[in-house]
Amino acid sequence: MKTTNEILIIDLEATCWENDRIPAGQKVDIIEIGICELNRTTKAISRKQSIYVIPERSKINKFCTELTGITPQLIEEKGIYFEEACEKIKKEYHSTSLTWAGFGNFDKEQIMEQCDYLGIENPFSENYINVMYQFKNHIGLHKMMGLKRALKYMNMDFEGNHHSGADDAYNAAKILREIL
């Protein structure tokens, strides 16, 4: 059993369209859940992984692939259904009892929306930390800033590829580790 010493940091990649023009009959679908664990005591970031998710309400287009690097072929080879991804997270991370975090509210809202739509239980607890909001308050900013700019502001380099869920989760964890 995990201690409450762990915080799960997630970052989602989802189906997307140029200028946010969602085609009729399609909905934003999670296609990657990037996740890692931050230990509050040791400050270690571990267990970073990408869980690729088969979109059930939309298709991955060229724009989406160019942004995220996620292709329909990748999803065909490595993707699992969202419900299976939620079960995997619950089993591997004991997520229902841990605080979880993301950079902004999109990730939390998208998880909740997709769980509601599919009639499944949210794999995460009620305790959510909005890292963007915490960062903004920590440095006394009035405006929000993106993940890359927040790292730069803290004199940290972005590690990995932007818009890779696992890499974005890891980089958000680095910010949270600094401000906790």
Contacts in CASP RR format, 6 or more apart in sequence:
PFRMAT RR
TARGET T0000
AUTHOR 0000-0000-0000
METHOD contacts of the structure
MODEL  1
MKTTNEILIIDLEATCWENDRIPAGQKVDIIEIGICELNRTTKAISRKQS
IYVIPERSKINKFCTELTGITPQLIEEKGIYFEEACEKIKKEYHSTSLTW
AGFGNFDKEQIMEQCDYLGIENPFSENYINVMYQFKNHIGLHKMMGLKRA
LKYMNMDFEGNHHSGADDAYNAAKILREIL
1 94 0 8 1.000
1 97 0 8 1.000
2 93 0 8 1.000
2 94 0 8 1.000
2 97 0 8 1.000
2 98 0 8 1.000
4 97 0 8 1.000
4 98 0 8 1.000
4 99 0 8 1.000
5 39 0 8 1.000
5 40 0 8 1.000
5 41 0 8 1.000
6 37 0 8 1.000
6 38 0 8 1.000
6 39 0 8 1.000
6 40 0 8 1.000
6 98 0 8 1.000
7 37 0 8 1.000
7 38 0 8 1.000
7 40 0 8 1.000
7 98 0 8 1.000
7 99 0 8 1.000
7 100 0 8 1.000
7 101 0 8 1.000
7 129 0 8 1.000
7 176 0 8 1.000
8 35 0 8 1.000
8 36 0 8 1.000
8 37 0 8 1.000
8 38 0 8 1.000
8 93 0 8 1.000
8 95 0 8 1.000
8 98 0 8 1.000
8 99 0 8 1.000
8 100 0 8 1.000
8 101 0 8 1.000
8 124 0 8 1.000
9 35 0 8 1.000
9 36 0 8 1.000
9 37 0 8 1.000
9 38 0 8 1.000
9 45 0 8 1.000
9 100 0 8 1.000
9 101 0 8 1.000
9 102 0 8 1.000
9 131 0 8 1.000
9 169 0 8 1.000
9 170 0 8 1.000
9 172 0 8 1.000
9 173 0 8 1.000
9 176 0 8 1.000
10 33 0 8 1.000
10 34 0 8 1.000
10 35 0 8 1.000
10 100 0 8 1.000
10 101 0 8 1.000
10 102 0 8 1.000
10 107 0 8 1.000
10 111 0 8 1.000
10 124 0 8 1.000
10 169 0 8 1.000
11 34 0 8 1.000
11 35 0 8 1.000
11 102 0 8 1.000
11 103 0 8 1.000
11 107 0 8 1.000
11 165 0 8 1.000
11 166 0 8 1.000
11 168 0 8 1.000
11 169 0 8 1.000
11 172 0 8 1.000
12 30 0 8 1.000
12 32 0 8 1.000
12 33 0 8 1.000
12 34 0 8 1.000
12 106 0 8 1.000
12 107 0 8 1.000
12 110 0 8 1.000
12 111 0 8 1.000
12 165 0 8 1.000
13 30 0 8 1.000
13 31 0 8 1.000
13 32 0 8 1.000
13 34 0 8 1.000
13 68 0 8 1.000
13 70 0 8 1.000
13 163 0 8 1.000
13 164 0 8 1.000
13 165 0 8 1.000
14 28 0 8 1.000
14 29 0 8 1.000
14 30 0 8 1.000
14 31 0 8 1.000
14 110 0 8 1.000
15 26 0 8 1.000
15 28 0 8 1.000
15 29 0 8 1.000
15 31 0 8 1.000
15 55 0 8 1.000
15 58 0 8 1.000
15 59 0 8 1.000
15 60 0 8 1.000
15 61 0 8 1.000
15 64 0 8 1.000
16 28 0 8 1.000
16 63 0 8 1.000
16 64 0 8 1.000
16 67 0 8 1.000
16 68 0 8 1.000
17 23 0 8 1.000
17 61 0 8 1.000
17 63 0 8 1.000
17 64 0 8 1.000
18 63 0 8 1.000
22 28 0 8 1.000
22 58 0 8 1.000
23 58 0 8 1.000
25 57 0 8 1.000
26 57 0 8 1.000
26 58 0 8 1.000
26 59 0 8 1.000
27 57 0 8 1.000
27 58 0 8 1.000
27 117 0 8 1.000
28 57 0 8 1.000
28 58 0 8 1.000
28 110 0 8 1.000
29 53 0 8 1.000
29 55 0 8 1.000
29 56 0 8 1.000
29 57 0 8 1.000
29 58 0 8 1.000
29 82 0 8 1.000
29 114 0 8 1.000
30 53 0 8 1.000
30 55 0 8 1.000
30 82 0 8 1.000
30 85 0 8 1.000
30 110 0 8 1.000
30 111 0 8 1.000
30 114 0 8 1.000
31 52 0 8 1.000
31 53 0 8 1.000
31 54 0 8 1.000
31 55 0 8 1.000
31 60 0 8 1.000
31 64 0 8 1.000
31 68 0 8 1.000
31 70 0 8 1.000
31 75 0 8 1.000
32 50 0 8 1.000
32 51 0 8 1.000
32 52 0 8 1.000
32 53 0 8 1.000
32 68 0 8 1.000
32 70 0 8 1.000
32 164 0 8 1.000
32 165 0 8 1.000
32 166 0 8 1.000
33 50 0 8 1.000
33 51 0 8 1.000
33 53 0 8 1.000
33 85 0 8 1.000
33 89 0 8 1.000
33 165 0 8 1.000
34 48 0 8 1.000
34 49 0 8 1.000
34 50 0 8 1.000
34 51 0 8 1.000
34 165 0 8 1.000
34 166 0 8 1.000
34 168 0 8 1.000
34 169 0 8 1.000
35 47 0 8 1.000
35 48 0 8 1.000
35 49 0 8 1.000
35 51 0 8 1.000
35 89 0 8 1.000
35 93 0 8 1.000
35 166 0 8 1.000
35 169 0 8 1.000
36 45 0 8 1.000
36 46 0 8 1.000
36 47 0 8 1.000
36 48 0 8 1.000
36 49 0 8 1.000
36 166 0 8 1.000
36 169 0 8 1.000
36 170 0 8 1.000
36 173 0 8 1.000
37 45 0 8 1.000
37 46 0 8 1.000
37 47 0 8 1.000
37 93 0 8 1.000
38 44 0 8 1.000
38 45 0 8 1.000
38 101 0 8 1.000
38 173 0 8 1.000
38 176 0 8 1.000
38 177 0 8 1.000
39 45 0 8 1.000
39 46 0 8 1.000
40 180 0 8 1.000
43 177 0 8 1.000
45 170 0 8 1.000
45 173 0 8 1.000
45 174 0 8 1.000
45 177 0 8 1.000
47 92 0 8 1.000
47 93 0 8 1.000
48 166 0 8 1.000
48 169 0 8 1.000
48 170 0 8 1.000
49 166 0 8 1.000
50 164 0 8 1.000
50 165 0 8 1.000
50 166 0 8 1.000
51 80 0 8 1.000
51 85 0 8 1.000
51 88 0 8 1.000
51 89 0 8 1.000
52 70 0 8 1.000
52 74 0 8 1.000
52 75 0 8 1.000
52 78 0 8 1.000
52 79 0 8 1.000
52 80 0 8 1.000
53 75 0 8 1.000
53 79 0 8 1.000
53 80 0 8 1.000
53 81 0 8 1.000
53 82 0 8 1.000
53 85 0 8 1.000
54 75 0 8 1.000
54 79 0 8 1.000
54 80 0 8 1.000
54 81 0 8 1.000
54 82 0 8 1.000
55 75 0 8 1.000
56 81 0 8 1.000
56 82 0 8 1.000
56 118 0 8 1.000
57 117 0 8 1.000
59 72 0 8 1.000
60 70 0 8 1.000
60 71 0 8 1.000
60 72 0 8 1.000
60 75 0 8 1.000
64 70 0 8 1.000
65 71 0 8 1.000
65 72 0 8 1.000
67 163 0 8 1.000
68 163 0 8 1.000
68 164 0 8 1.000
69 161 0 8 1.000
69 163 0 8 1.000
69 164 0 8 1.000
80 88 0 8 1.000
82 114 0 8 1.000
82 118 0 8 1.000
82 120 0 8 1.000
83 118 0 8 1.000
83 120 0 8 1.000
86 115 0 8 1.000
86 120 0 8 1.000
86 121 0 8 1.000
86 122 0 8 1.000
86 123 0 8 1.000
87 123 0 8 1.000
89 95 0 8 1.000
89 123 0 8 1.000
89 124 0 8 1.000
90 96 0 8 1.000
90 123 0 8 1.000
95 123 0 8 1.000
95 124 0 8 1.000
95 125 0 8 1.000
96 123 0 8 1.000
96 124 0 8 1.000
96 125 0 8 1.000
97 125 0 8 1.000
98 124 0 8 1.000
98 125 0 8 1.000
98 127 0 8 1.000
99 125 0 8 1.000
99 127 0 8 1.000
99 128 0 8 1.000
99 129 0 8 1.000
100 124 0 8 1.000
100 125 0 8 1.000
100 127 0 8 1.000
100 128 0 8 1.000
100 129 0 8 1.000
101 128 0 8 1.000
101 129 0 8 1.000
101 130 0 8 1.000
101 131 0 8 1.000
101 172 0 8 1.000
101 173 0 8 1.000
101 176 0 8 1.000
102 108 0 8 1.000
102 128 0 8 1.000
102 129 0 8 1.000
102 130 0 8 1.000
102 131 0 8 1.000
102 132 0 8 1.000
102 169 0 8 1.000
102 172 0 8 1.000
103 130 0 8 1.000
103 131 0 8 1.000
103 132 0 8 1.000
103 146 0 8 1.000
103 147 0 8 1.000
103 150 0 8 1.000
103 168 0 8 1.000
103 172 0 8 1.000
103 175 0 8 1.000
104 130 0 8 1.000
104 131 0 8 1.000
104 132 0 8 1.000
104 133 0 8 1.000
104 144 0 8 1.000
105 130 0 8 1.000
108 128 0 8 1.000
108 130 0 8 1.000
111 122 0 8 1.000
111 123 0 8 1.000
111 124 0 8 1.000
112 122 0 8 1.000
115 121 0 8 1.000
115 122 0 8 1.000
115 123 0 8 1.000
129 176 0 8 1.000
131 172 0 8 1.000
131 175 0 8 1.000
131 176 0 8 1.000
132 144 0 8 1.000
132 145 0 8 1.000
132 146 0 8 1.000
132 147 0 8 1.000
132 150 0 8 1.000
133 144 0 8 1.000
134 176 0 8 1.000
134 179 0 8 1.000
135 141 0 8 1.000
135 145 0 8 1.000
135 150 0 8 1.000
135 175 0 8 1.000
135 179 0 8 1.000
136 142 0 8 1.000
136 143 0 8 1.000
136 144 0 8 1.000
136 145 0 8 1.000
138 179 0 8 1.000
139 153 0 8 1.000
145 153 0 8 1.000
147 158 0 8 1.000
147 162 0 8 1.000
147 168 0 8 1.000
147 171 0 8 1.000
147 172 0 8 1.000
147 175 0 8 1.000
148 158 0 8 1.000
148 162 0 8 1.000
150 175 0 8 1.000
151 157 0 8 1.000
151 158 0 8 1.000
151 171 0 8 1.000
151 174 0 8 1.000
151 175 0 8 1.000
152 158 0 8 1.000
154 175 0 8 1.000
154 178 0 8 1.000
156 171 0 8 1.000
156 174 0 8 1.000
156 175 0 8 1.000
156 178 0 8 1.000
158 167 0 8 1.000
158 171 0 8 1.000
159 167 0 8 1.000
159 170 0 8 1.000
159 171 0 8 1.000
159 174 0 8 1.000
160 167 0 8 1.000
160 170 0 8 1.000
160 171 0 8 1.000
161 167 0 8 1.000
162 168 0 8 1.000
END
